Every structure is written in C-alpha cells, then in structure tokens.
Amino acid sequence: MIGLRARFLAVAILAAGALAGCAGTRPAAPVPPPLPARSDYLIGPGDTLSVFVYREPELSALDLPVRPDGRISVPLVPDIVATSRTATQLADEITARLKQYVHDPNVTVMVRSFVGPLDRQIRVIGEASQPLALPYRDNMTVLDVMLAAKGLTKYAAGNRSEIVRRVGGRQEIIPVRLGDLLRDGDISQNVAMQPGDTLIIPQTWF
C-alpha cells in the first residue's frame, strides 16, 4: 500500500513539473524572411573597366572604356559585348575566349567608373550646374540627383522642373519644385527617382 502511494506521488510530481515547463515555454518568435539580394551592377556604355589576366600583364588592360556600341576589345579578344553584363559575367566570357591561347587563364574585371545601362540611368538636363547622366541606385531621390549635379544655375526656373518617366508604354510628367526643395528645404518635393528618369530644369523667363 505504501509502495503504491509513493509510486502515485512520484507520477504526480513528474506530471506537475511537465505542466510547469509547458506553461513557462514561450512560442518561438517568427523568423523574418530574408532580405532580397541586391542585383549586381550591370555594365553600360561609357563605363571604364580594368581587365586583369593573372600572370599575363601583356593581356591585361587598364582604364578600358566601354564604347557606345557596348563593346570592348582586349588583347586576343576583340569586340566582346560588355553592356548589360556584370563584371563577373564579362570576366567569365573573356576567360572562355582566352582558353584557346592561354592555359587556364584567370581573369578579373573591375568597373573603375560607371554610368550603367541606358534604362538604369538618371539624366539631368537644362539649367543644372553640371548636367549629367548617373547610374540609378536604390532609394535615390531628386535631392541626391541635384547634389550630384551641383545644384541649379542662376538662370534656372527650379520650381518649373519636371521629371519625365516612362510607365509601361506611356510617358508620365511629374512636376517638382526644385527651388523650394533646395532653397527652403521643402522635403515634400524630394521625389523618389526611378531607373530611366530624366530631370528637366528649364530656364527662367525674364
């Protein structure tokens, strides 16, 4: 009888401990989904590249411009398409074409200065201190663009500026008051840019 009671007491204690453990266990916090990987930079016309062939300096090329037709030429590999490729993809292509001349070539491509493919560029024309084309980057705004363009000229009608954007098959015009943004700090005019946008800054009327 005593043995049975002791056995019953032990089972009760174990059950109570198990319940206490369950009560004190919190559900695991949900794991946030991984952030999407950022796309690699795509080479465009006007970019400047350096091509290094390991232990083959005569086959390497420094400060190599990407021609308007999107091609480059390196020793033994003429007229190779560079645009719309990453530096790694271009290096792989040069490596493959060098294999008929060099045993186990090791090629590295570096982008020294960049503009990017036309459909990824931001263009600034008109009365900017430095009209230019620059590569789009994530979260770019019109203020970032104007900093790169070094502001407005004294003849600029900043508050009549427009962003021209292609949306599907149509053209969209987005007014932006650059004068209010740059002179008065009106952040409501700090419009988010999209790849391929053109910022037009007209001349003031006298």
N, C-alpha and C positions, 0 to 999 in steps of 0.2 A: 504494500500500500504506500509506504514511504517512498520506495523507488519510483512508483508510478507518478506520485505527486511531484517529485524532483524533476522527473522527465518532462512533465507538463509545464513546470515553471521555466525550465530551460528553453522549451519551444516558444513560450510566451515572450521571454526576454529577447530571443532572436527575432521574433516577428515584430516586436516593438522597435528594435534597432533598425530593422529594414524599413519600416514605415517612416521613422525619423529621417533616415537617409534620403528617402524619396522626397519627403517634404522639404528638405534643405537643398535639393538639387534644382538649379535653375536651368531652364532651357537654354541651349547654346545660342548666342547671338547670331543672327543671319550673316553669312559671309557676303560682303558686297561683290557684285560682278566685277571682273577685271576690266580696267580701262582699255578702250580700244587702242591698239598700237597706232602711233602716228605714221602717216605714209612717208616713205623715203622721198627725198628731193629728186625731182626729175630734171635732167639737163635740158637747157634750152639754147636757142641761137643767141650769140653774144656772150655766153658764159666763157670763162677762161679755165682751162684744165691743165693739170700736170699728170703725165703718164710716166710711171717708173717701172722699168723692167729690171728686176733684181739681177745684179752682176752683169748687166748688159747696158752700160751707160750710153753706148752709141745708138741704142734703140729707144732710149728714153727721150721725152720731150717736155720742156718746161714752158709755162705760160702759153699754152696752145689754145688759140681762140676757136670757138665753135662758129663755123661760117653761117651766113644767112640761110644756106640750103640745109643746115642742120648736120653737116658732116665735118669730120676732122681727118687729117692724114698724119700718120706717124711712120717712121722708117719701117719698110717692108709691108706696111698695112695702109695703103692709100684709100681715101674716100670711104671711110666707115661711118655709118649713121650713129650719131651721138644723142640726138634730141629724143625726148620722151623716154629716156632710159635712166636708171640710177647709175651712180659711179661703179657699183659692184657689177651690174649687168654689162656695162661697157667694158670693164676690165676682163670679164669672162669672155666676151666676144673677141677682144684683142688677143687674149691668151690662146683661144682656139685657132685663130688665124696665124699666130706666130709659130704654132707647133710644127708647121711644115718647114720652118727654118731653124728653130731653136729647140734643143732638147729640154723638156719640162720647164717652160717659161713661167715666171712668177711676176704677174703684172698687178700694179696698184694704180688706180685713178683717183685723183683728188680734184675737187672743184675749188679753184682759187678765188674766183669772183663769179657771181651768179646773177642772172636775171630771171631765168626759168622759162618754161614753155609759154607761148603767147596766151593760151587760155588760162594761165595761172598768174599772169602779170597784173599789176595795178599800174595804170598810166595816169600821169598828171600833165595836163596841157593848159596853155593860156598863161595867165599872169601869176605864175608861181616863180619864186626867186630862182629855182632850179627845176624846170620841167624835166621829168624823168619817167622811166619805167622801172619798177622794182618788183621782186617776187612777193607774192602773197604769202603771209604766214598766219597761223591760227590766231584768232581773236584780234586781228588787225582792225583798227578804227581809222576814221578820217584824220584824227589828230596825229596818229602815228605817221600817216602819209605826209601830212604837212610838215612834221618835224624833219622827215627825210628830204622834202622839197625846200626846206629852209624858209618857210613862210611865204607871205604874199609880197608882190612888188607894190610900189607906191601908186601904181595905176590900177590896181586890182579892185574890181567890184565884188568883194568877197561874199557879200550877202546875196548875190545872184548866182552863186556857184551851183553846179548840178553834178550829180553822179549818174552816168549813163551805164545801165546794167542790162545784160541780156537775160531774159527769163523765158526759157523754152525757146520758141521761135519769134518772140516779140522783144521790143526794146522798152525798157522802163526808165523813166526820168525821176530822180529823187532830188528835190531841192535841198540845199544845205547852206546855212548862213555862216560861212566861214569867218566873216568879220566878227560876229557875235561870239563865236567859239574862241577865236584867238585873242581878241581884244578884251572881251568881257567875261570870258570863262564860262559861257553858256554850255554846260555839259549836255544839255538836251540835243545839241547839234552835233555831238560826237557820234556820228553814224557808223555802224558796223559795216566794214567793207566785205565784198565777196570777190572770189577769183574772177579776173577778167574785167573788173570795173574800170571805168575811165572817169576821172575827176576833171571837170572843165571849169576853169576860173576865167570869167570874162573881164574885159577892160571896162573901167568906169566910164560913164557918159559925162561929158563936160558941157 
